[in-house]
Amino acid sequence: MPRLKHLLIVVVAFAAGATLALPVPADTPANVLPTLAITVFTVGLWATGALAEYITSLIFFALAIGLSVAPPEVVFSGLGSSAFWLVAGGMVIGIAADRTGLGRYLAHTFTRRMNASYTQIITGIVIGAVALSFLLPSSMGRLVILMPIILGLADNLGFEEGSRGRTGMALACALGTFYVPLTILPANLPNVVLAGVAGTLYDLPITYGEYLLMHFPITGVIKGGFLVIFISYLFRSDMSESTKSNAIPTLNADGQRLAFILSCALIAWASDFIHGIAPGVVSVCAAVLCLMPGIGVIKLANLKGNTSYQTLIYVIAILGVGSVISTTGAGSLIATEVLKVIQFLPGQPVHTYAAFSGLSTAFSTFATLPGMIAIMAPFADQVADSSGLSVFVILMMIVNGFSTLFLPYQSAPIMVGLRLGGVGLTTATRVMLPLGLLTLILLQPLNYLWWQWLGYLG
């Protein structure tokens, strides 16, 4: 392990230890400060990347149970969350899409039809990434499927390694796979974690359709449009005259069956406001069909060697952190201190929206995106009580925070995408930083007006 990571672990441990010495009211329960110390240690390690996320998650379980800060059913409450099962089902679906070639087929379909100009290529890549996110609920899986296709397309278009055109295409794939899908409930981990926390802490279901309605038009479509504009402007290049045809691969019988299974799952997700079936249940049902003999498209043997279980451990830990913070009273203590500084008052929805969205954005700059949710969500009910808005609307403001990114390190999938595409962090920042600032200045205010028009803000 590099010395820097050793140093980061020491610094995080010191910060966690210092938390135990914080002054608190005399009537504060004895387990609150240990809970805050464990939270600081866990989120700190997630944020710095000093240890692998799943190892940090296991440390959290050991500390929380070993120090008895909360009962085991609270620490492991994520196992009963729809979010956990949504990710578990998505893991199987992603493997099936890779094995059957369905992901490659869909990606080729979109990128092949839009290659008349560089702007059209970037538009096609982003649209293809978004379309794929409706069917494959795993950003990492989509990246692994899409990036080799996009780089192969770049070769066909005459963009050599290190060229501006190739870099822009790789960026469109890496950022398009993550940004817009943040507004599609099952498509990215932060969305799923937020839905899981809402159910775990407040017994509040977040439906696919309502989530899509609130976030996709502004934070999704308009931001995706600006992403295309920024990349097309910064990396515009002339294409080679000897552009080759990028033929669409054929889709075998397994791929056709998987397409039918995923289409049914998509219909079920989109209509959950009618039937009330949790997205996690739909995901697991789709996964079962993928594995069922005679119908399925993969076997249990295809799951061997897959490391997605690490993500499952991470999801359980994230949900566990939120539950522990809420149950022990640590969330109330944090909320009390925050509310001393920022007053949330009835009849001031603009202030509440700006302040809570701003807090979420600030926390997302030094914590992982799911970790930020674990910090912010436990006191959403107190903000709701003070402001007069619903808990649901307050939780939705957290999406403003984890969808406003300024630097690549804030998102593990983006970091992986840049690595796969051979794009430097500085180069990616040239797109992410102005897009983040534009989100703060323009898109978040537009989103407020959209929510107001929908009736969520009075």
Secondary structure, 3 states (H helix, E strand, C coil): CCHHHHHHHHHHHHHHHHHCCCCCCCCCCCCHHHHHHHHHHHHHHHHHCCCCHHHHHHHHHHHHHHCCCCCHHHHCHHHHCHHHHHHHHHHHHHHHHHHHCHHHHHHHHHHHCCCCCHHHHHHHHHHHHHHHHCCCCCHHHHHHHHHHHHHHHHHHCCCCCCCHHHHHHHHHHHHHCCCHHHHCCCCCHHHHHHHHHHHHHHCCCCCHHHHHHHHHHHHHHHHHHHHHHHHHHHHCCCCCCCCCCCCCCCCCHHHHHHHHHHHHHHHHHHCHHHHCCCHHHHHHHHHHHHHCCCCCCCCHHHHCCCCCHHHHHHHHHHHHHHHHHHHHCHHHHHHHHHHHHCCCCCCCHHHHHHHHHHHHHHHHCCCCHHHHHHHHHHHHHHHHHHHCCCHHHHHHHHHHHHCCCCCHHHCHHHHHHHHHHCCCHHHHHHHHHHHHHHHHHHHHHHHHHHHHHHCCCC
